[in-house]
Amino acid sequence: LATAFISDSLRCVRQFAWALPVLATTEDGIPADAFPLEAFPPGVSPESVPRWLQPEGDLGEKLEGIVRRGLEEEGAEVVIAIGADSP
């Protein structure tokens, strides 16, 4: 189920030229092959999706950390957090 969720999310997000999909992970340096190939829709290579390390803390702190990184460090004007951990 998680594999299908990742695949569907990547497919939806990649429809927008302005969007940069990333995978927020709990492990630093997680390799591209850590996720099953089925998690990546046709035309999307695992290496093309950046992995960002989630900060320590509860769900709110993790989400805030990823959103802040997108806004402050990556210079995004908008950040949308979707995922299995998001309520």
PyMOL commands that set and color helices and strands:
alter all, ss='L'
color gray80, all
select helices_A, chain A and resi 2-13+32-34+37-39+46-48+59-73
alter helices_A, ss='H'
color red, helices_A
select strands_A, chain A and resi 23-25+51-53
alter strands_A, ss='S'
color yellow, strands_A
deselect
rebuild
show_as cartoon
